[in-house]
Amino acid sequence: MQNDAGENVDLYIPRKCSWTNRILSAHDHGAVQLNIANIDPVTGQYTKTSTTFALCGYLRSQSEGDEALTALARKNDSAPTN
């Protein structure tokens, strides 16, 4: 929720899975949040920025976490396509 000035006034803003858009509850002990480094496509060097992805425990328990992370990184241009 935001007030009239546009500031967040909620005490807790739940995270959502980047792949399935499920809300990550406090009891989802299998959920992870990863920071993936952004790479310059020309030089291949780290650009000192990163992109954050959150994966829910359900996704990881179904052994689809690596596929989801790879697809998210490629979609966000954080990983090479070859």
C-alpha positions as CSV (number, residue, x, y, z in Angstrom):
1,M,0.0,0.0,0.0
2,Q,1.2,3.5,-0.7
3,N,0.3,6.8,0.9
4,D,-0.5,10.1,-0.9
5,A,3.2,10.9,-1.3
6,G,3.8,7.6,-3.1
7,E,5.8,6.0,-0.3
8,N,5.4,2.4,0.7
9,V,3.8,2.2,4.1
10,D,3.5,-1.6,4.4
11,L,5.7,-3.3,7.0
12,Y,6.1,-6.4,5.0
13,I,6.1,-6.8,1.2
14,P,6.2,-10.4,0.2
15,R,8.5,-11.6,-2.5
16,K,7.3,-13.4,-5.6
17,C,8.9,-16.2,-7.6
18,S,10.4,-14.8,-10.8
19,W,9.3,-17.8,-12.8
20,T,5.9,-18.8,-11.5
21,N,4.8,-15.5,-9.8
22,R,3.9,-17.5,-6.6
23,I,4.1,-15.5,-3.4
24,L,7.1,-16.7,-1.3
25,S,5.7,-17.2,2.2
26,A,7.7,-17.2,5.3
27,H,7.2,-21.0,5.6
28,D,8.7,-21.7,2.1
29,H,12.0,-22.9,3.4
30,G,13.1,-24.2,-0.1
31,A,12.9,-20.7,-1.7
32,V,16.1,-19.0,-2.7
33,Q,17.0,-15.5,-4.0
34,L,20.0,-15.3,-6.3
35,N,21.9,-12.3,-7.7
36,I,23.2,-12.9,-11.2
37,A,26.0,-10.7,-12.4
38,N,25.4,-8.6,-15.6
39,I,28.0,-9.2,-18.2
40,D,29.0,-6.7,-21.0
41,P,28.2,-8.6,-24.3
42,V,31.1,-7.0,-26.1
43,T,34.0,-7.4,-23.6
44,G,32.5,-10.3,-21.5
45,Q,33.5,-8.5,-18.3
46,Y,31.4,-7.9,-15.2
47,T,29.6,-4.5,-15.3
48,K,29.4,-4.1,-11.5
49,T,25.6,-4.6,-11.6
50,S,23.5,-7.6,-10.9
51,T,19.9,-8.8,-11.4
52,T,18.0,-10.5,-8.6
53,F,15.9,-13.6,-9.2
54,A,13.7,-15.4,-6.6
55,L,12.8,-19.1,-7.0
56,C,10.0,-20.8,-5.0
57,G,10.6,-24.0,-3.2
58,Y,8.0,-25.8,-5.3
59,L,9.9,-25.1,-8.5
60,R,13.1,-26.4,-6.9
61,S,11.4,-29.5,-5.6
62,Q,10.2,-30.4,-9.1
63,S,13.9,-30.1,-10.3
64,E,13.1,-27.3,-12.7
65,G,15.0,-24.5,-10.9
66,D,18.0,-24.7,-13.2
67,E,15.8,-24.5,-16.4
68,A,13.9,-21.5,-14.9
69,L,17.1,-19.7,-13.9
70,T,18.7,-20.2,-17.3
71,A,15.6,-19.0,-19.1
72,L,15.3,-15.9,-16.8
73,A,18.9,-15.0,-17.3
74,R,18.7,-15.4,-21.1
75,K,15.5,-13.3,-21.2
76,N,17.2,-10.6,-19.1
77,D,20.4,-10.7,-21.2
78,S,22.4,-11.8,-18.2
79,A,23.6,-15.0,-19.8
80,P,25.1,-15.8,-23.2
81,T,22.7,-17.4,-25.7
82,N,25.2,-19.9,-27.2
